Amino acid sequence: MKILAVETSGKTFSIALSENEKIIASFYYDCGHIHSEMIIPAVERLLKDTGNSFENIDKFAVSVGPGSFTGIRVGMTAVKTFAQILNKSITAIDTLSILEKSFVEIKGIKTIAAIDALRNEVYVKDGKEIIIKNIDLFIKDLKKYKNKILIIGNAAITYKEKFSKGLGKYSVSLPYNMHIPQSQTLATIAYNNEKSASYEEVQPLYIRRTWAEETKKK
């Protein structure tokens, strides 16, 4: 099975092509929010360089958020268009799950994925539900794991000083690239995930309204 995975939930974006569990090729871009200009040429180049075409793709995978509203919209629009034209299914995975699957568990260490939700808030999981949590409350709830916890996700970059003080320096010790959800991980999840949907059924995961929507409501 060949899967084309697209991850555009943040300021970076990446695409990956896998065959069964093997990653054949991938493309990673971290130069600002210009996903809409890069995504189609990047996909076409990746397919060409690997001797493939869109017709060779058996399934698509996409990250649905939470994250950048614009980034998520660009990635989902592209993938849903591909799937509609080729009559293929899509596996949709939330960004926090991609981050969680990218890291191997360490005995005695709690790992938790957290994405910056702006305004001193983070996106985190509460069981299977994704919620928005105030950063101070987040730290308070995890205080018992101080020096025995690792934060994965861009929240560890944005709130590095607060996490380091409240949860210990080890909590923010991972290198920059490990905080970025990767399309290679998404492709692997999609291969092992039998759940898929049509392009009409897949929807973005917007936990909160956009800033423009919230401002308009006020």
Buried (B, 14 or more C-beta within 10 A) or exposed (E): EBBBBBBBBBBBBBBBBBBEEEBBBBBBBEEEBEBBEBBEEBBEEBBEEBEBEBEBBEBBBBBBBBBBBBBBBBBBBBBBEBBEEBEBBBBBBBBBBBBBBBBEEEEEEBBBBBBBBEEEBBBBBEEEEBBBBEBEEBBEEBEEBEEBBBBBBBBBBBBBEBBBEBBBEBBBEBEEEBBBBBBBBBBBBBBEBEEBEEBEEBEBBBBBEEEEEEEEEE
